[in-house]
Amino acid sequence: MTIDVEMVGMRSGSKHWNWSAVIAIGWCCCCLLTLTVAQTHTHQDATSASATDDVTDDREHPDYVSDTPADGSSFIDQYEQGVQAYLSNEWEDCVYFLERALEGYRTYYESVANCRIECEYAARDVKNRGDFLHGSNIENLQHYELILRRTLCLSKCARKYAIYRYLPFSEDFDGHYMDIFEKQKIYPYLYACYVKSNRVTLAASAAYTYLVKHPEDVVMKKNFEEAIEMPGVDRDEISDLEEKKFVELLIGGIVDEQENNWERAIERLEGSIKQYIFDENQCRASCEGEFDHGFLPDFITAIANHFTNALYCKRNCTSNMGMVRGKFYDNLFPRHYQHLQKAYYHVKRYEESYRAGMSYLLFHADDLQMPEVLKAIETEAKASVTASFFKPRREAVEYHDRMQYEEKLAHFIKQEFDLLEDGGSDAELDREYDEEGELFFAEEDRTETDEESTEEDTHTQEDVSNELYPKETIGYNDHDEL
């Protein structure tokens, strides 16, 4: 599968994800937080790790920055004003309010996601130091102490950055508006208003942004094709306005690799790994929002239901990260190591090259070419080979372990609870026990369940091969993969 070549030369625009709620007690930890937390301090809208400070007045806090308009309106209000301006043919007002709505939503999303990431990191730090209220973990109470500490941290962080001002819950109990921003349904309106206000390049970008999320939309594809032919459009400035920040680094690193700029390729690819983890962890943190059970569950059932909802959402984040400039790449993260292995090798940094290759093999154990490459490195490095050569990189191990565990959990949930729904006590009677007393399925039932689970859990996306934006290739060719 290859990237949409015609998109490579396009400049990145604003790149953010959707969000679903303000505060929730997250059950599943966001892993790989060391890199993520370090990066939150480099983002303008990211929250601070000092979220535990008491704040009596949000506006008096030195770090407080509010994008909330003076009239107190939320990004939902601004979206509604923009749509009304569209219906009234007031194109300038339409652009003004919809752009403000997007910026407000992005600020809200980043603030909440980063608060959750940092509060998870703070709770983990307490656990690592052993600074619990009581020395013994009686009845697993330390686990709930960490949840309480995270909740307190989240509440203080939300106050400090005035998160509650961005989205009054009374406006969106059913998630209607959040769905609009999550699925980027605002961009068809923006496209029309940009065209009518003679912002043709932005109009093309708005159409393209929507198409990346909805590649099957025939009407918008036609609009995009018309937009790029409009007088005054600058094709070099057309971009996905919601593109993740890692994409530009990754593609830049690949282009550098093709041009034999090895040191710069390494710099960009290493930066892309960090940014990829940060971008995905923001998405994963956004999954820890509110959840409507639809009934009144007991304590443990409520936790399990909410956790399951968050788990499937987080697994979708990994899939969503693979959509790059109009094409889907399955398991994009390990491809960084494939390119890094080559780049490090050419600058004779053999240990880094070998470890990058080992990291790639974590995800592609059946790859036949990489082991041969590593053998060649061993031969060339000779006496300099040490035990550290054979250790995959830490962030790759953590990412892989998390992915594997979550996959097993999803399979367990699907298998066991489907059996429960299909017959409950009757299903129990159909089960058999082996000689050691362990529970197992009859072969026929297990085969059927595994097939259903595979079909349900495997998140497949169509390889979008349509050429959205034909133009000459710049430093990239259609035979190369990410």
N, C-alpha and C positions, 0 to 999 in steps of 0.2 A: 504494500500500500504506500503511495507516495503523496507528498503534500501538494496542494494545489499550486503548481509552479507559478502561475500568474499572480498569486497573492504575495509572493516572497518579497517583492520590492516595495510593498505597501508599508507606510509608516504606521506605527501603533498609535492608538488614541487612548481614551480613558478605558481602564480595564478593571472591572469589579464584578462581584457576584450579587445574587439576590439574598434576601434575609427574611426570616419568618417571625421573630418575636423578640421581646426585650430581655426577660430574665427567666431562667429555668434552672432547676438543679440537674446538671448534666450527670448522667450515670456512666457513660463511656468516656474514657480519657482521650484527649487529643494527643496522640503520640508525636514523637519527633519535635518536642516543644523547645528544646535548647536552641535550635536554629531559628525557630519561629519567633520566640520571645526576643532574641537578639535583634531580629529584623523589625519588630514592632516599634522599636525606638528610633528607627530611621524613616518611618512613615509619618507624614505630617499630621494625619488624622488619627494615628494609632494612639491607644491609651497607654498610660504610664503604669509601671509596676508598683508605684506607691499608692495604689488604689485603696489601701487600707486606712488612709488618713481620714479622720472625720472632717466633714465639710458642713458648716452651718449655713452657708449661702453659696450656691453653685457659682454665681457670677463673680464672687470674691476670690475664687480659687485662681492662682497664677496661671495654671495650665488650661483654664476653662476657655473654650472657643465655641461659640454657638452659631450655627448656620440657620437657626430658626429665624424667620422674618420677624420684623418688629410688630407685625399685626398678630403674631402668635399662630399663624397657620402652619400646618404640617405639610409634608410632601404630598400627602393624599389630597389636601385642600388645593395645593398648587396644580396637581394633576387634573382635578376637576375643573379648575379655572382654565387650564390650557385646553381641555376638551370643549368647554363652552365657547372659548374664543374660536376654536376650529369650526364649530357649528355656526358661529356668527360671522364667519369669513374675516375675522380679525387676526390676520396672519402674524403680525409682529407680536401681539399679545400671546398668541398661541406658542410661538417659539420661546418667548420670555418665560412663561409659566412652566412649560414642559421641561425646559433646560434646568430651571430651578428645582423642579420636582425630582429630576434625576440626580442632581447634586445633593439634595437633601436625603434622598434614599441611600446614596453611596456613603454619605457621612454616617447615617444611621447604621447601615450594615457594617461598616468598618469599626465603628465605635463598639457596637455590641459584640462582634466577633472577637475583637482584640481584648475586650474585657474578659471574655470567657477563656481565651487562650492564657492570658496572664494569671487569672485566678486559678486555673487548673495547675499552672506552673507553681504558683505560690503554695497551693495545697500539697503538691508533690514535694516541695522543698521542706515543708513541715514533716512530712512522712519520712523523708531521707534523714533528717536530723533527729527524728524521734521526739519532737517537741509536742507530745500529746498532753492533754490535761491529766491523764492517769497512765501509769507505767504499764499496766497489764491490759491486753486487748480482750477484756471480758465480753463475751457474747458479740464479738465483732463490733464493739461500740466505737473503736477507733475509725472504722470505715465511715460511720455516720458522723463522727466528729469532723472528718475531712469534708464531708458534704456540707455540714453546717458552716465550716470555715469558708468554703467556696461561695456559699450563698451570701454570707456576710460581705465577702470581698466583692461579689457581683453587685450587691445593693449599693455599696459605697462607690464603686466605679461608675455605676449608672447615675448616681447623684452628681458625682464630680463632673461628668461630661454631659449632664442634662439629657440623657438618652430618652427619658420619658417625654420630653418635649417634642421629639421628632414624630412620634406616632401615638396619638390618643387611641387606646384600645377600643373605645366606644365607636370608632369609625370603621372598624374592620374585624368584627367578631368572627365572621365566616371566612376570613382570609381572602376575600375577593380582590382587594387592592394589592395585597402582597403578591398574589398570583400574577397580576398585571405587570408588576416590576420584575418578578422572577422570570417570567416568560417573555419579557421585553416587548410586551404588547403596546408600549408607548411609542415605539419607533414608526409604525405606520402613520400615526398622527404627525409625528415630527417630520417624516418624509414629505407629507403633503404640505405642511406649513413652510418647510424649507424651500420647496419648489415655488410656492406662491409668493414667498418673500425674496425670490431670486438668489437663494443660497444653494446653488446647484451642486457644488462639491460636497457640502454637508448633506444635501438630499441624497446623493449617491451613497455616502457613508452610512446614513440612517437606513437606507434600503439594504445595503450589504450586511450591516449589523444584524438586522432582523433575519436575513436569509441564512446567516451562519447558524442561528438558533432554529430556524424553520426552513430548511433547504427545500422542502417539498412545496412551498407556497408559490403557486404558479403566477398569481397576480403580482406579488412583490418582485418576483424574478423579472417579469415584464417591465415593471416600474424601474427596476435597476438598469436594465438594458437601455431603456429610454433615457435615464438620467445620465449615463456615461457618454451619451451622444449629444447632450445639450451644449449649446455654445457657452464657453467660459468655464467648463468643468476642468479641473486639474486632476488628472488621473493619478498622478504621483502622490496626491494628498488624500486619496480615498482610503479609508481604513475601517476596521472593525472597532467601533467606539467602546465596546465592552471586552476587548481582548485582554487576556491575562498578561501580566508584565513579564512572565518568564518566556513568552513566545518570541519576543524580539531578541532576547539574549540567546535562546536556543538556535534560532535560525541564523543569527549573526555568527555564532560559533561554528555552525556547519559551513557557512560560506567561507569563513576564515580557514577552516580545515581544507576546503577544496582549493583555496588559493595558497596553501602551504604557509599560512601565517599561524604557526603552531602555538606560540606563546599567547597571542591574542585569542586564539580558539580556546585554549585552556582557561584563560581568564573568564571568557564569556560563558563557557559551559559550566564551570564551577559556580558562577553567579546564577546561572539558570537553575541549577540543582537547588540552591538555597531559596530562590524565588519561587520555584515550583512547590517546594514543601510549604512555604509561607502561604502561597495562594490556595493550595489545597486545604491547609489547616484552617484558613478563614472560612472556606466553604463548609468544612466539617463542623466548625464551631457554630455555624449558622443553623445546623441541624438540631441543636439542643434547645429549641424553642418550645413553645407551649404545644400541648397535644390534647385533642378532644377525644376522650375515651368513648363517648357515646353511651356510657352507662356508669354506674357507681361501683367501681372495683374495690376490693380490699387492698390493704397496704402493699403486699408483695406483688399482687397482680397488676396494680397500677404502675409499679416500678418496671415490671417485666414488659408491659405493653408500651410504656414510654421509651424504654431502652430499645425495643425492637423497631419502633418507628424511627428513632434516631439512627440505629444501625443501618437500616436500608437506605436512609438518606445519605449517610456518610459513604456507603459503598457506591452510590450514584455519583458522588463527588469525583471519585477516581475515574469513572467513565467520562464524566463531563470534561475533565481536564484534557481528554484526548481529542476533543474537537478543536482543530487548529485551522483557521483560515479556510473553512469550507470543507474540510475532510476530517474523517475520524481515524485516529490511531489507537489501536488497542494497546493498553499497558505502555504508555508513552514514557513513563519515568525511567525505566532501565536503559532506554536508548541513549540517555546522556552518557552512561558508562561505556557504551560501545564506541562512541566518538572520542571520549576522553582517553580510552585505552590507546587509540591510534595516535592522538596528539601527544600524549606523554612519551610514547615510544620514540617519536621522531625527534624529541629533544633529549633523548637518552636518559629520561627519568624512569628507569626500569621498574622500580618498586611501585611508584604511583600507577604506571601502566598496568602492571600485573594485578594490583589490587582493584583497579577499575574493571579489568577483565573478569576477575573473580566475582565482583559485585554484579556484573551483567549476568553471569552464569547462575546466580541465585534465582533469577527470574526466568531464565531460559536454560535449564539444566540439560535439555536435549540438543542444544546447539552443537554442531559438529566442527565448526570452523574455529571458534574461540579457543578450545583446548589446544589446537595445533598452534595457534598464535602464541599462547602462553608457554608452550614447550620451546618455541623459538626464542622467546625472551629469556627463559632459563639458560638456554645454551649461550646466548650472547652475553648475559650478565655474569655468568660463570661464578667466580668466587664471591661476588657481592650479594648473592642470593642468601637471604636470612629467613627465619621463621615468619617475620612480619609480612613477607611477600604474599603469603598464603591466606592472609586475613582479609575478607571482604570489608569494605568501608562500613563504619558504624551506622551511618544514616541509612545505608542500603539494607543492612541487616534488620534494623528497627522497622523500616518501611515494609520489608518482605514479611517479617514475623507478624506485624499487625494485619497485613493483607490476608495472610494464611489463617490466622485465628478468626478474623471476622468472616471469612468464607466458611469456616467450619461451624461457627455460630449460626450463620444464616441457613446452612444446610440442616443443622440440628432443629432449628425453629420450624423450618418448612416440613421436615420429615415427621417430627413428633407431634406437632399440633395439628397437622393435616390428618394424621391417624386418629387423633382425639376427636376431631370434628366429623370424621367419616364413620365413627361407630362407638367411640368411647369405650364402655365396658365390654362391648362385643368384640372390639378390636383386641382388647387385652386377652380375651379367650382364645383368639386365633394365634397368639404368639406362642413360641416354643422356647424351651430353655435347654442349654447345652449341659454337658456333664458337670461343669463347674458351677452351674447355677446362674450363668450370665444370660441376660436377655438378648434374643436375636430374632430377626424376622425370617419367616419362611422364604425360600429363594424366590418364589414367584412374586410375593409381595414386595421384597426388597428391590427387585429389578424394576418393578413398576414405579416404586417410590423414587428411586434414584433417577429414573428418566424424567419424571415429573419435576424433581428438584432441579435437575440440570437445565431443563427448559425454562423454569421459572427464575433461577438465580443468575444464569448467564446473561449479562446485560449486553445485548448485541445492538449495534447501530449500523445502519446502512452506510456503505462506503460512498460518500457523496462525490461522484465523479464529474458532476456538471461544472463547466468552466464559467464561473461567475464573472470573471473580469479578465478577458483575453488581453495579454500584452506580452512583450518580449521578456524572455528570461534574463534575470540579472544575477549572475554569480550563483546560479542554482540550476540544476537540470532535472528533468522528469524521471530520470533513472535512479536518482538518489532518494533514499528514505531518511527520515529523521533519526 
